[in-house]
Amino acid sequence: MRLDKAILLLVAVWALSAQALASDPTKPPGFGAERAAKIQYYLNSVLISDTRKVAIINGKALSTGESINGATVLSISHKLVRLDKNGRVIELKPKRVAIRREQ
């Protein structure tokens, strides 16, 4: 009976120590798995003609006023695309600018 109590005590101590190691008290709040996934916006391309302007963001073609993942396209130019997400302006710039004109 004494051996059973000792084993039970060891198992309880092991379980508590494993739980203590899993939750690090020095970890900043919001760090790691608990942190909400941040939505990323990638400007793939900008297409501008005389009649329309289109930004390809995360693989989706969008015009001014359209939305993606809760952000609305405010403006599109060959150098910059502006999005509005909950009153915060997000600016997306293409990695390189290549201007081609239709003939």
ChimeraX attribute file (.defattr): number of C-alpha atoms within 10 A of each C-alpha:
attribute: neighborCount
match mode: 1-to-1
recipient: residues
	/A:1	5
	/A:2	7
	/A:3	8
	/A:4	9
	/A:5	10
	/A:6	11
	/A:7	11
	/A:8	12
	/A:9	12
	/A:10	12
	/A:11	12
	/A:12	12
	/A:13	12
	/A:14	12
	/A:15	11
	/A:16	12
	/A:17	11
	/A:18	11
	/A:19	11
	/A:20	11
	/A:21	9
	/A:22	9
	/A:23	9
	/A:24	9
	/A:25	9
	/A:26	6
	/A:27	9
	/A:28	8
	/A:29	9
	/A:30	9
	/A:31	9
	/A:32	10
	/A:33	7
	/A:34	8
	/A:35	9
	/A:36	9
	/A:37	8
	/A:38	6
	/A:39	8
	/A:40	9
	/A:41	16
	/A:42	13
	/A:43	19
	/A:44	16
	/A:45	20
	/A:46	23
	/A:47	16
	/A:48	15
	/A:49	9
	/A:50	5
	/A:51	5
	/A:52	10
	/A:53	17
	/A:54	21
	/A:55	24
	/A:56	16
	/A:57	19
	/A:58	14
	/A:59	12
	/A:60	13
	/A:61	16
	/A:62	18
	/A:63	17
	/A:64	17
	/A:65	12
	/A:66	13
	/A:67	16
	/A:68	15
	/A:69	10
	/A:70	11
	/A:71	19
	/A:72	20
	/A:73	22
	/A:74	17
	/A:75	17
	/A:76	21
	/A:77	14
	/A:78	17
	/A:79	13
	/A:80	15
	/A:81	22
	/A:82	18
	/A:83	25
	/A:84	17
	/A:85	15
	/A:86	9
	/A:87	8
	/A:88	9
	/A:89	14
	/A:90	15
	/A:91	14
	/A:92	17
	/A:93	17
	/A:94	15
	/A:95	10
	/A:96	8
	/A:97	11
	/A:98	11
	/A:99	9
	/A:100	8
	/A:101	7
	/A:102	4
	/A:103	3
